[in-house]
């Protein structure tokens, strides 16, 4: 049954347990009281905030750090990037605009829709009622927020805990999927970074790749890394730094400094003699290199898609359209595939086998053993550069 076909009682009497809805009739949205409005206006000050779901603790996030009008606004693991920071400032009569710090775009109900389940996305601010929100205190430092043009509540779709879940407008029903916490940032000390973010700052990432394509965003990298929890978290701090440097050195080499999303010299790259069962080649699809690791061949697309839960066999171009999926394919290979070597690149770094073994895993059949010393040296140069930026020695066995 679809969400739209499921009636939900929104009467204030029903919310406090005294009934108030009958049958499948939708009740009118309760008006926001003057008392509630006054309370929240007095407790909220202009500034930059991280907005977290009271249900999941995850953050409101602009997908892939996009700066485009219409970009998806979603739930994602909190990662400290500006894609998850919003400048909240007053408009009039107790309403506020919510502007993403990274893009400068406003949270906006798509198409000025007045329908239940209309999606929240980002758009250039023009002052519309669908871009202004009233915050209502709900106790325990939690708030609901409501677009001016409908008074409905911003709602985590189906209350899902999944990364990538959208937000919609929906009549307020009192559930924690419609409540949020606001953590002010900027003037206060942010929470300590964890995982990859504790090793690699956005400033360092940008310095490593000054000419990178915006597709390869820092926030998308952090989001992808959160789905491989052993990456950049295994071993002591020096080991973790070397792994991050090694991964970025290799993907930097593969993509010309995170410039190329797709291989320049494209070909079909279909070979049905290997790969998981059922991993043939979809009609009309080409399996040339895409993404940070330049994922190639139908067998790798199919295997990566199976592992990540996306259909890359029939839609290999998804790796070139979705930054988080692109980074995840790179990390999938890094963490799980032995390639042309005898161990995964992750295992090579956390077991101190050296950067050279990661080259062997990724492209050893064509580069190692003197086959292409120039290509090997290019990777090593990246690695030495990046370990230096991260403040760690390169370790032994850098070549192959």
Kinemage of the C-alpha trace (Angstrom):
@kinemage 1
@onewidth
@group {chain A} dominant
@subgroup {mainchain}
@vectorlist {calphas} color= white
{ca unk a 1} P 0.000 0.000 0.000
{ca unk a 2} L 1.367 3.407 -0.917
{ca unk a 3} L 1.927 6.157 1.608
{ca unk a 4} L -0.689 8.335 -0.088
{ca unk a 5} L -3.373 5.684 0.404
{ca unk a 6} L -2.732 5.291 4.128
{ca unk a 7} L -4.898 7.688 6.163
{ca unk a 8} L -3.184 9.171 9.164
{ca unk a 9} L -5.092 10.856 11.997
{ca unk a 10} L -3.727 14.339 12.632
{ca unk a 11} L -6.295 15.769 15.016
{ca unk a 12} L -4.765 17.411 18.100
{ca unk a 13} L -7.143 15.346 20.274
{ca unk a 14} L -5.858 12.179 18.664
{ca unk a 15} L -2.238 13.208 19.224
{ca unk a 16} L -2.821 13.401 23.000
{ca unk a 17} L -4.798 10.164 23.025
{ca unk a 18} L -8.413 11.425 23.247
{ca unk a 19} L -9.610 10.420 19.814
{ca unk a 20} L -10.715 12.885 17.190
{ca unk a 21} L -10.460 11.036 13.857
{ca unk a 22} L -13.053 8.825 12.301
{ca unk a 23} L -12.755 6.369 9.463
{ca unk a 24} L -10.419 7.344 6.647
{ca unk a 25} L -11.108 11.078 6.682
{ca unk a 26} L -8.176 13.477 6.657
{ca unk a 27} L -8.423 16.133 9.356
{ca unk a 28} L -7.426 19.747 8.785
{ca unk a 29} L -3.936 20.689 9.944
{ca unk a 30} L -3.968 22.286 13.378
{ca unk a 31} L -2.986 25.978 13.289
{ca unk a 32} L 0.271 26.959 14.942
{ca unk a 33} L -0.518 28.764 18.178
{ca unk a 34} L 0.720 32.243 19.055
{ca unk a 35} L 2.222 30.861 22.271
{ca unk a 36} L 4.245 28.211 20.443
{ca unk a 37} L 5.412 30.777 17.884
{ca unk a 38} L 6.570 33.194 20.562
{ca unk a 39} L 8.423 30.445 22.435
{ca unk a 40} L 10.390 29.245 19.467
{ca unk a 41} L 11.216 32.713 18.142
{ca unk a 42} L 12.709 33.642 21.505
{ca unk a 43} L 14.820 30.474 21.678
{ca unk a 44} L 16.282 30.553 18.157
{ca unk a 45} L 18.983 32.984 17.073
{ca unk a 46} L 20.360 33.615 13.622
{ca unk a 47} L 23.382 31.482 12.776
{ca unk a 48} L 24.713 28.315 11.217
{ca unk a 49} L 23.160 25.044 12.357
{ca unk a 50} L 23.397 21.303 11.857
{ca unk a 51} L 19.870 19.851 11.711
{ca unk a 52} L 19.542 16.273 12.991
{ca unk a 53} L 16.610 13.872 12.959
{ca unk a 54} L 15.311 13.161 16.464
{ca unk a 55} L 14.565 9.596 15.327
{ca unk a 56} L 17.865 8.609 13.729
{ca unk a 57} L 20.402 11.228 14.828
{ca unk a 58} L 21.416 11.609 11.185
{ca unk a 59} L 21.829 14.989 9.493
{ca unk a 60} L 19.871 16.945 6.905
{ca unk a 61} L 22.237 16.926 3.907
{ca unk a 62} L 22.378 18.305 0.364
{ca unk a 63} L 23.229 15.263 -1.764
{ca unk a 64} L 26.785 15.154 -3.128
{ca unk a 65} L 27.396 18.738 -1.909
{ca unk a 66} L 25.494 19.902 -4.982
{ca unk a 67} L 25.144 23.618 -5.692
{ca unk a 68} L 22.414 23.097 -8.290
{ca unk a 69} L 18.800 24.220 -8.108
{ca unk a 70} L 16.619 21.185 -7.482
{ca unk a 71} L 19.344 19.163 -5.749
{ca unk a 72} L 18.085 16.422 -3.475
{ca unk a 73} L 17.904 17.121 0.255
{ca unk a 74} L 18.334 13.871 2.146
{ca unk a 75} L 19.197 12.198 5.420
{ca unk a 76} L 22.823 11.149 5.770
{ca unk a 77} L 25.344 10.200 8.430
{ca unk a 78} L 26.677 13.401 9.985
{ca unk a 79} L 30.134 14.190 8.577
{ca unk a 80} L 30.868 17.836 9.435
{ca unk a 81} L 30.823 19.152 5.872
{ca unk a 82} L 29.148 22.351 4.718
{ca unk a 83} L 26.615 20.244 2.803
{ca unk a 84} L 25.119 19.609 6.265
{ca unk a 85} L 25.316 23.177 7.594
{ca unk a 86} L 22.496 25.667 7.178
{ca unk a 87} L 22.311 29.378 7.902
{ca unk a 88} L 18.981 30.082 9.565
{ca unk a 89} L 17.844 33.713 9.573
{ca unk a 90} L 14.501 35.476 10.172
{ca unk a 91} L 12.201 36.679 7.410
{ca unk a 92} L 8.995 38.048 9.007
{ca unk a 93} L 6.218 37.162 11.458
{ca unk a 94} L 8.215 34.397 13.167
{ca unk a 95} L 9.327 32.625 9.976
{ca unk a 96} L 12.861 31.770 8.957
{ca unk a 97} L 14.759 30.958 5.774
{ca unk a 98} L 17.185 28.006 5.825
{ca unk a 99} L 20.161 28.449 3.473
{ca unk a 100} L 22.739 25.735 2.839
{ca unk a 101} L 26.209 27.042 3.686
{ca unk a 102} L 27.875 25.177 0.802
{ca unk a 103} L 25.491 26.077 -2.025
{ca unk a 104} L 23.853 29.304 -0.867
{ca unk a 105} L 20.520 27.757 -1.861
{ca unk a 106} L 17.385 27.583 0.287
{ca unk a 107} L 15.394 24.631 1.557
{ca unk a 108} L 12.285 24.703 -0.609
{ca unk a 109} L 9.089 22.673 -1.056
{ca unk a 110} L 9.290 21.499 -4.653
{ca unk a 111} L 7.017 23.317 -7.082
{ca unk a 112} L 5.356 25.369 -4.283
{ca unk a 113} L 3.227 22.266 -3.842
{ca unk a 114} L 0.472 22.148 -1.242
{ca unk a 115} L 0.181 18.359 -1.496
{ca unk a 116} L 1.023 15.885 1.236
{ca unk a 117} L 4.336 14.155 0.491
{ca unk a 118} L 5.630 17.059 -1.616
{ca unk a 119} L 9.417 16.821 -1.535
{ca unk a 120} L 11.895 19.128 0.160
{ca unk a 121} L 14.835 20.095 -2.070
{ca unk a 122} L 17.110 23.131 -2.521
{ca unk a 123} L 16.456 26.146 -4.738
{ca unk a 124} L 17.656 29.716 -5.142
{ca unk a 125} L 15.971 31.858 -2.511
{ca unk a 126} L 13.217 34.128 -3.858
{ca unk a 127} L 11.241 34.687 -0.657
{ca unk a 128} L 8.343 32.343 -1.382
{ca unk a 129} L 6.173 30.876 1.344
{ca unk a 130} L 7.527 27.451 0.370
{ca unk a 131} L 11.014 28.704 1.358
{ca unk a 132} L 10.127 30.039 4.819
{ca unk a 133} L 9.602 27.927 7.898
{ca unk a 134} L 8.212 28.255 11.398
{ca unk a 135} L 9.988 26.316 14.159
{ca unk a 136} L 7.860 24.861 16.941
{ca unk a 137} L 9.336 23.660 20.246
{ca unk a 138} L 8.296 20.069 21.019
{ca unk a 139} L 10.191 19.525 24.300
{ca unk a 140} L 13.572 17.909 25.033
{ca unk a 141} L 15.278 20.524 22.836
{ca unk a 142} L 13.449 19.134 19.812
{ca unk a 143} L 11.579 21.101 17.166
{ca unk a 144} L 9.294 20.581 14.227
{ca unk a 145} L 9.464 22.994 11.334
{ca unk a 146} L 6.665 23.968 8.994
{ca unk a 147} L 6.624 25.674 5.582
{ca unk a 148} L 4.743 28.944 5.591
{ca unk a 149} L 2.492 28.164 2.642
{ca unk a 150} L 0.973 24.946 4.089
{ca unk a 151} L 1.747 24.684 7.817
{ca unk a 152} L 2.523 20.986 7.370
{ca unk a 153} L 5.582 19.522 9.087
{ca unk a 154} L 8.857 18.478 7.496
{ca unk a 155} L 8.780 14.676 7.706
{ca unk a 156} L 11.475 12.007 7.308
{ca unk a 157} L 9.839 9.861 4.641
{ca unk a 158} L 8.361 6.772 6.262
{ca unk a 159} L 10.627 7.394 9.252
{ca unk a 160} L 13.370 5.433 7.491
{ca unk a 161} L 16.844 5.138 9.027
{ca unk a 162} L 18.461 4.696 5.596
{ca unk a 163} L 21.005 7.140 4.213
{ca unk a 164} L 19.526 8.913 1.198
{ca unk a 165} L 15.981 9.076 2.585
{ca unk a 166} L 14.177 12.202 1.393
{ca unk a 167} L 12.170 14.706 3.429
{ca unk a 168} L 8.614 15.678 2.550
{ca unk a 169} L 5.878 17.892 3.959
{ca unk a 170} L 3.151 16.044 5.844
{ca unk a 171} L 0.514 16.916 8.479
{ca unk a 172} L 2.085 16.972 11.921
{ca unk a 173} L 1.310 13.846 13.935
{ca unk a 174} L 3.714 14.072 16.852
{ca unk a 175} L 6.161 11.335 15.801
{ca unk a 176} L 9.921 11.686 16.226
{ca unk a 177} L 10.319 11.373 12.445
{ca unk a 178} L 8.877 14.931 12.342
{ca unk a 179} L 11.114 16.324 15.092
{ca unk a 180} L 14.668 17.606 14.850
{ca unk a 181} L 17.458 19.019 16.958
{ca unk a 182} L 19.369 22.166 16.012
{ca unk a 183} L 23.084 22.283 16.866
{ca unk a 184} L 24.620 25.704 16.368
{ca unk a 185} L 28.052 25.671 14.736
{ca unk a 186} L 30.628 28.296 13.906
{ca unk a 187} L 30.923 30.183 17.134
{ca unk a 188} L 30.894 26.963 19.158
{ca unk a 189} L 33.292 24.041 19.089
{ca unk a 190} L 31.998 21.364 16.685
{ca unk a 191} L 31.998 17.731 17.763
{ca unk a 192} L 35.269 15.902 17.036
{ca unk a 193} L 35.566 14.344 13.602
{ca unk a 194} L 35.485 10.572 13.356
{ca unk a 195} L 36.396 7.983 10.723
{ca unk a 196} L 37.877 9.317 7.493
{ca unk a 197} L 37.093 12.915 8.501
{ca unk a 198} L 39.447 12.557 11.488
{ca unk a 199} L 42.324 11.792 9.093
{ca unk a 200} L 41.453 13.908 6.051
{ca unk a 201} L 40.050 17.425 6.351
{ca unk a 202} L 38.173 19.090 3.531
{ca unk a 203} L 40.929 21.720 3.262
{ca unk a 204} L 43.608 19.038 2.860
{ca unk a 205} L 41.503 17.161 0.311
{ca unk a 206} L 41.097 20.337 -1.731
{ca unk a 207} L 44.837 21.047 -1.531
{ca unk a 208} L 45.614 17.519 -2.750
{ca unk a 209} L 43.389 17.993 -5.807
{ca unk a 210} L 43.358 21.710 -6.687
{ca unk a 211} L 42.004 21.088 -10.187
{ca unk a 212} L 39.507 18.363 -9.336
{ca unk a 213} L 36.140 17.995 -11.003
{ca unk a 214} L 33.388 19.109 -8.598
{ca unk a 215} L 31.753 15.715 -9.090
{ca unk a 216} L 34.386 14.208 -6.797
{ca unk a 217} L 33.193 16.033 -3.694
{ca unk a 218} L 34.587 15.638 -0.190
{ca unk a 219} L 31.138 15.088 1.291
{ca unk a 220} L 30.382 12.295 -1.203
{ca unk a 221} L 33.701 10.672 -0.302
{ca unk a 222} L 32.885 10.785 3.410
{ca unk a 223} L 29.401 9.437 2.748
{ca unk a 224} L 30.823 6.542 0.732
{ca unk a 225} L 33.492 5.816 3.348
{ca unk a 226} L 30.823 5.529 6.039
{ca unk a 227} L 29.530 2.427 4.225
{ca unk a 228} L 32.970 0.767 4.564
{ca unk a 229} L 33.612 1.246 8.285
{ca unk a 230} L 37.058 -0.432 8.281
{ca unk a 231} L 38.444 2.102 5.803
{ca unk a 232} L 40.703 4.695 7.488
{ca unk a 233} L 39.833 3.291 10.928
{ca unk a 234} L 42.050 0.186 11.121
{ca unk a 235} L 45.351 0.287 12.998
{ca unk a 236} L 47.199 3.163 14.617
{ca unk a 237} L 47.004 6.745 13.385
{ca unk a 238} L 50.037 6.436 11.089
{ca unk a 239} L 48.596 3.302 9.467
{ca unk a 240} L 45.272 5.031 8.921
{ca unk a 241} L 46.977 8.050 7.366
{ca unk a 242} L 49.014 5.850 5.027
{ca unk a 243} L 45.901 4.019 3.884
{ca unk a 244} L 44.109 7.274 3.062
{ca unk a 245} L 47.188 8.582 1.245
{ca unk a 246} L 47.517 5.325 -0.693
{ca unk a 247} L 43.872 5.231 -1.751
{ca unk a 248} L 43.899 8.868 -2.886
{ca unk a 249} L 47.269 8.438 -4.637
{ca unk a 250} L 45.903 5.608 -6.742
{ca unk a 251} L 42.557 7.189 -7.587
{ca unk a 252} L 44.344 10.469 -8.323
{ca unk a 253} L 46.522 8.635 -10.833
{ca unk a 254} L 43.544 6.817 -12.376
{ca unk a 255} L 41.586 10.040 -12.917
{ca unk a 256} L 44.282 12.594 -13.709
{ca unk a 257} L 43.923 14.277 -10.326
{ca unk a 258} L 40.188 13.570 -9.880
{ca unk a 259} L 39.475 15.331 -13.161
{ca unk a 260} L 38.126 12.559 -15.382
{ca unk a 261} L 34.854 10.866 -14.470
{ca unk a 262} L 34.922 8.608 -17.540
{ca unk a 263} L 37.722 6.945 -19.457
{ca unk a 264} L 38.908 9.032 -22.421
{ca unk a 265} L 39.388 6.154 -24.890
{ca unk a 266} L 36.066 4.376 -24.506
{ca unk a 267} L 35.306 0.826 -25.610
{ca unk a 268} L 32.632 -1.801 -24.878
{ca unk a 269} L 34.842 -3.863 -22.507
{ca unk a 270} L 32.513 -6.872 -22.412
{ca unk a 271} L 33.895 -10.321 -21.580
{ca unk a 272} L 31.438 -12.990 -20.441
{ca unk a 273} L 34.113 -15.598 -19.676
{ca unk a 274} L 34.545 -14.387 -16.092
{ca unk a 275} L 32.610 -12.639 -13.358
{ca unk a 276} L 29.725 -13.631 -11.069
{ca unk a 277} L 26.912 -15.799 -12.460
{ca unk a 278} L 24.444 -13.857 -14.578
{ca unk a 279} L 26.882 -11.020 -15.168
{ca unk a 280} L 26.719 -10.786 -18.910
{ca unk a 281} L 26.514 -7.547 -20.846
{ca unk a 282} L 23.298 -5.560 -21.160
{ca unk a 283} L 22.335 -4.651 -24.735
{ca unk a 284} L 23.884 -1.365 -25.826
{ca unk a 285} L 25.860 -0.841 -22.603
{ca unk a 286} L 29.575 -0.127 -22.499
{ca unk a 287} L 31.707 -1.010 -19.486
{ca unk a 288} L 34.655 1.353 -19.912
{ca unk a 289} L 36.320 2.983 -16.924
{ca unk a 290} L 34.228 5.249 -14.729
{ca unk a 291} L 34.629 6.784 -11.299
{ca unk a 292} L 37.668 7.239 -9.060
{ca unk a 293} L 39.063 3.726 -9.544
{ca unk a 294} L 37.960 3.703 -13.218
{ca unk a 295} L 35.810 0.604 -12.738
{ca unk a 296} L 36.041 -1.422 -15.961
{ca unk a 297} L 34.619 -4.597 -17.570
{ca unk a 298} L 31.130 -6.003 -17.169
{ca unk a 299} L 32.191 -8.527 -14.516
{ca unk a 300} L 33.442 -5.784 -12.201
{ca unk a 301} L 30.373 -3.619 -12.788
{ca unk a 302} L 28.103 -6.534 -12.017
{ca unk a 303} L 30.028 -7.640 -8.931
{ca unk a 304} L 30.255 -4.097 -7.570
{ca unk a 305} L 26.570 -3.519 -8.200
{ca unk a 306} L 25.655 -6.744 -6.397
{ca unk a 307} L 27.757 -5.720 -3.397
{ca unk a 308} L 26.445 -2.147 -3.280
{ca unk a 309} L 22.804 -2.965 -3.959
{ca unk a 310} L 22.554 -1.094 -7.262
{ca unk a 311} L 22.093 -2.387 -10.806
{ca unk a 312} L 25.360 -1.424 -12.488
{ca unk a 313} L 25.107 -4.167 -15.088
{ca unk a 314} L 22.104 -2.508 -16.732
{ca unk a 315} L 23.059 1.066 -15.781
{ca unk a 316} L 26.851 1.429 -15.737
{ca unk a 317} L 26.449 5.182 -16.300
{ca unk a 318} L 25.198 5.473 -12.697
{ca unk a 319} L 28.869 5.492 -11.663
{ca unk a 320} L 29.302 8.687 -13.664
{ca unk a 321} L 26.063 10.300 -12.439
{ca unk a 322} L 26.054 9.646 -8.695
{ca unk a 323} L 29.158 10.818 -6.803
{ca unk a 324} L 28.487 8.668 -3.739
{ca unk a 325} L 28.061 5.537 -5.895
{ca unk a 326} L 31.244 6.441 -7.779
{ca unk a 327} L 33.281 6.711 -4.578
{ca unk a 328} L 31.682 3.523 -3.264
{ca unk a 329} L 32.838 1.572 -6.350
{ca unk a 330} L 36.378 2.765 -5.665
{ca unk a 331} L 36.183 1.735 -2.030
{ca unk a 332} L 34.504 -1.568 -2.933
{ca unk a 333} L 37.509 -2.490 -5.064
{ca unk a 334} L 39.972 -1.174 -2.468
{ca unk a 335} L 38.406 -3.050 0.437
{ca unk a 336} L 37.294 -6.339 -1.153
{ca unk a 337} L 39.150 -7.157 -4.387
{ca unk a 338} L 42.590 -8.685 -4.844
{ca unk a 339} L 42.680 -7.737 -8.523
{ca unk a 340} L 46.026 -8.554 -10.122
{ca unk a 341} L 47.689 -9.097 -6.739
{ca unk a 342} L 47.394 -11.526 -3.846
{ca unk a 343} L 45.659 -9.279 -1.303
{ca unk a 344} L 43.268 -6.367 -1.153
{ca unk a 345} L 44.776 -2.887 -1.184
{ca unk a 346} L 43.254 -2.304 2.263
{ca unk a 347} L 44.992 -5.385 3.652
{ca unk a 348} L 48.275 -4.323 2.062
{ca unk a 349} L 48.223 -1.002 3.905
{ca unk a 350} L 46.923 -2.114 7.299
{ca unk a 351} L 49.330 -5.076 7.388
{ca unk a 352} L 52.334 -2.893 6.483
{ca unk a 353} L 53.019 -4.591 3.149
{ca unk a 354} L 53.610 -1.202 1.572
{ca unk a 355} L 52.163 1.055 -1.096
{ca unk a 356} L 53.711 -1.050 -3.848
{ca unk a 357} L 51.330 -3.895 -3.086
{ca unk a 358} L 48.337 -1.619 -3.715
{ca unk a 359} L 49.711 -0.884 -7.187
{ca unk a 360} L 50.065 -4.617 -7.797
{ca unk a 361} L 46.441 -5.183 -6.764
{ca unk a 362} L 45.060 -2.399 -8.943
{ca unk a 363} L 47.149 -2.694 -12.111
{ca unk a 364} L 50.133 -4.892 -11.395
{ca unk a 365} L 49.736 -7.070 -14.465
{ca unk a 366} L 50.411 -4.048 -16.678
{ca unk a 367} L 52.686 -1.903 -14.488
{ca unk a 368} L 54.718 -3.906 -11.955
{ca unk a 369} L 57.946 -5.826 -12.567
{ca unk a 370} L 59.326 -3.144 -14.877
{ca unk a 371} L 56.422 -3.309 -17.325
{ca unk a 372} L 55.581 0.401 -17.015
{ca unk a 373} L 57.876 2.183 -14.572
{ca unk a 374} L 56.573 5.624 -15.514
{ca unk a 375} L 53.056 4.755 -14.420
{ca unk a 376} L 54.330 3.230 -11.178
{ca unk a 377} L 56.400 6.330 -10.450
{ca unk a 378} L 53.380 8.565 -11.040
{ca unk a 379} L 51.471 6.674 -8.358
{ca unk a 380} L 54.447 6.751 -5.987
{ca unk a 381} L 54.872 10.496 -6.481
{ca unk a 382} L 51.221 11.011 -5.510
{ca unk a 383} L 51.692 8.831 -2.456
{ca unk a 384} L 54.786 10.689 -1.270
{ca unk a 385} L 53.004 13.998 -1.776
{ca unk a 386} L 49.910 12.900 0.148
{ca unk a 387} L 51.733 11.239 3.043
{ca unk a 388} L 53.646 14.475 3.432
{ca unk a 389} L 50.427 16.486 3.562
{ca unk a 390} L 49.016 14.100 6.172
{ca unk a 391} L 52.184 14.269 8.259
{ca unk a 392} L 53.223 10.639 8.144
{ca unk a 393} L 56.210 8.758 6.731
{ca unk a 394} L 55.675 6.762 3.565
{ca unk a 395} L 56.910 3.470 5.000
{ca unk a 396} L 58.788 0.818 3.015
{ca unk a 397} L 58.090 -1.003 -0.250
{ca unk a 398} L 56.630 1.927 -2.146
{ca unk a 399} L 57.304 0.444 -5.597
{ca unk a 400} L 56.401 -2.821 -7.286
